[in-house]
């Protein structure tokens, strides 16, 4: 917008009536309007040459919008949604779908206008009818009205309408069978589905600066028909999430590209933040409606993840702008879920251990009790026999030290210790053997056989001790001693092997 002598600003105004607006000496010298109806969005462009005929400087002016169009204003550009209405509203599939646009021939302005023209751009060359005010000219898809001279402020025509037929816009036969949705270049794991499942008619194309998804519905869309689908994808967080200590900022688009010349009647955006996020606030690119925050629960959550909910009506491509969400998050909370998993498994295993050790039987099984007693006694027998065999190995060490030191006192002391400990262990094993016999177990006979074999082993150990004494006293030569010791060791290993076999059988 320009005026003589410089540039200044315009403020949009939506008056209910023309009264109450001061012209302030401003005059629209020349206005060139273009009404673009080539798509389902009505886009109006106005080039205004504004002059100040008053006696004081003016730093702003009012840009008015017709009351009928104001509720449909989506962007100050201006872009209007839902102003192309089907005419008639109901037809058969064989008929052509017409639409009607009703607007003003003149610029809706509180200021007088010296000269203005209006150019209407259609979607096709086919036009059923249009108003003939000012002897308009038509060339292909363009209808040009004017020029109109000396138009008063807020002048309207009661029947100023144009009935147009851009059949490509609303006819089911001529609607494109698919649309293209543009996703960020880093989008991964893209899926396109509905309630039935995956829609396999879609195609995905990865470009240098974006990912293009061809959205093709399961069925053709006739006039008034609707379709419902879900597009999902993953994005790397490092491109959108910025951190400084425990401060985080999520910057991404509030609304993304759905299809060319898109119109979104109602947008609902839900942003789910990590559990434990606090000091949350949003920086909006334009005014939106904030709903109360919600909580979202998923796996291993304890007190819920905060959910920011925002809504807005009547959005177009110009609303594709970034929103920034600021919040604080303590990184130590990232250990919460792993610790919960560890704690859950610990409780599970502890419960299983307790459960298997409890006896929930109402009546006791005598046979099971006998088996348990026999198993307990057998375990004690095995422990005692192994201890007794350990006494023999200890006595071998005493004999070896005696042959080097010739200390008879140490040898006699070791022999007495062997006798005492062996007697005690043998008595305990005999007692356990008696208990096995009392329980009626055939293992008692095997324990008795172990006792007999152990007696022979003890006898061989004593003979080995005696041979060592004879060697030290010089009563036997070393060669004879070595041969005798080899024989005794062989017999002893054979007896110990038989004892081990019996123990394995227990």
Secondary structure, 3 states (H helix, E strand, C coil): CEECCECCEEEEECCCCCCCCCCCCEEEEEEEEEEECCCCCEEEEEEEEEEECCCCCCCEEEEECCHHHHCCEEECCCEECCCCEECCCCCCCCCCCCEEEECCCCCCCCCEEEEEEEEEECCCCCCCEECCCCCCEEECCEEEEEEEEEECCCCCCCCCEEEECCHHHHCCCCCCCCEEEEECCCCEEEEEECCCCECCCCEEEECCCCEEEEECCCCCCCCCCCCCCEEEEECCHHHCEEEECCEEEEEEECCCCCCCCCCEEEEEEEEECCCCCEEEEEECCCCCEEEEEEEECCCCCCCCEEEEEEEEEEECHHHCCEEEEEEECCHHHHHHHHHHHHHHHHHHHHHHHHHHHCCCCCCCCHHHHHHHHHHHHHHHHHHHHHHHHHHHHHHHHHHHHHHHHCCHHHHHHHHHHHHHHHHHHHHHHHHHHHHHHHCCCCHHHHHHHHHHHHHHHHHHHHHHHHHHHHHHHCCCCHHHHHHHHHHHHHHHHHHHHHHHHHHHHC
